[in-house]
Every structure is written in C-alpha cells, then in structure tokens.
Amino acid sequence: MKIAVIGATGFAGSAILKEALDRGHEVSAIARHPEKLAPHPKLHLRKGDAYNEDEIAGLVSGHDAVISAFNPGWTNPDIFHQQVRGMKGIINGVKKAGVARLLVVGGAGSLEVKPGVQSVDLPEFPDEYKQGALATREALHLLRNEPTLQWSFLSPSADLSPGARTGVFRLGTDQLLRDANGASRISVEDYAVAMIDELERPAHIRSRFTVGY
C-alpha cells in the first residue's frame, strides 16, 4: 500500500514507520524534520506542518491511507491546544485530499479503568501527562463526530515503552487492558504491529481499540 505517516520521526511514529517499511509498504514520512530519518528505497521524506490543512492535503493526496502519530511534544506547555489544533488540521487535510482511511495514534488516558471512569480522570493520574491525555481524548471526540472518514483510533496500554517485537498481544475496545500481574503495558514495537495489522486487515473502522499484553 501507499501510506503517509504524519509524525514519522516521533516515538510511536518511528516504530510505525519501521513496521510499515519492513512489510513492504511505500511510505511518505511527513514531519517537521524528516531529514532525521535514514534513507530507504520505499521511503519518501516530506516536510509538513500538521496545523496547515492545505499543506497536509497536498502531502497525503494519492495515498491509500494516512497514519497520524502527530504530537506537539509532552513538554510543550500548550500541548492540549496544540494537539487538538493539529488533529483538526490533519482531519480536514485528509478529507480535502479525498483519502478515506485515517488511522490515529491515541492515548491510554481515555480508556476506562472501571465502568464510566476513565484513567485520565483519576486523582492519581500523573500531572505531567494530563493535558496530553485530555488532548488525545478530545481527538477521539473529534473523530467520533466526523461523518465521512473511515477512521481507527488505537490506544496503547498505560505503559508504552521500547521493547521486543513479539507479535503476541491482546486487543480490546474501551477498557484498559492488564496482564495477569495487573500491569498494563505494550512495547512500542508491538503497538506498531497492531497498527499496521489494522491498516492491512481493517477490523475497527470508525472505532477505538486498544492493545496490551
């Protein structure tokens, strides 16, 4: 497939990019500094601004699907507004380009830890991640109110860290997944596997899903 990955130099984006290239897809990597990426025969580097919907439309036009791993940075003091603004630019740009399929890197904060209670609303939720988690929850609301795109929103487990690519994990919907020891975790490599699996074999059209061990 011919896909565009927005935020391809970031933590999740770079793992998704590698997984897509390893499976033989042709990828346009869209980032503020795409020159950071190593050359690859099927990789096309594209400098782009997620806040500019017309620019995004031009960059993603002609692709089979777009994967957004956009994040303005966890240390950004205005992460909530910048994240939401960027998501709106991406949604509008993808629609303008006529690309129907949009897959989005989501957050774990909007997953339920018990019926009706999301992780981000717990008093013990870490302050340093709260605004980013609220922003990704708002991004999910934007997608759920979007009438035309064939979107999927993949939330990781609470602990998304570098690790092994095992290809062995569980999928869920709106509830935080925990393993037998009560831990909620997934490697970023296996997160990327789940994302490209969804790209290749869509099973969560117009819905959020999650992945964990």
C-alpha angles and dihedrals in degrees: 000000000000108000138171120218115200113203091021095161095056131095098271095024095058092050091049090048092053093047092049093049092045088056092052102256122147107239135195106202110209117193143132089254108022090161087080089074124092117244119262130176092241097039123100117190117219127179110217146163116224090203092063107075094187091053091048090049091055093047098049098038112122096023124124093224143355125223115199118205091159116155125160090212132281091247093053106118090213096043095135097057095036093050093049092045091051092048091052090050091050095047092048093043094050090049092049089052091054094238108147101193122072124170118190134201103231135187135251094229094084093053117107118250090186132358110305094356120105123203094241091059095058114107091232094056106125112263093217091063100036101092092046091049091049089050094053089047088054089049088057090051089052091053094047089055092047108105103195114032121093093226135173125191117202117200117195125217118270092269111052107174141149112277144117129334099231102154087216115113144113129255125215140168123230102341127088110252120226130187127230090279093052094254120137108210147136131175115244087236092058090042087059090049090055091048095051090043087058091048092053099037109024112212102149106052112169092359144095121243135174138213132211145139 
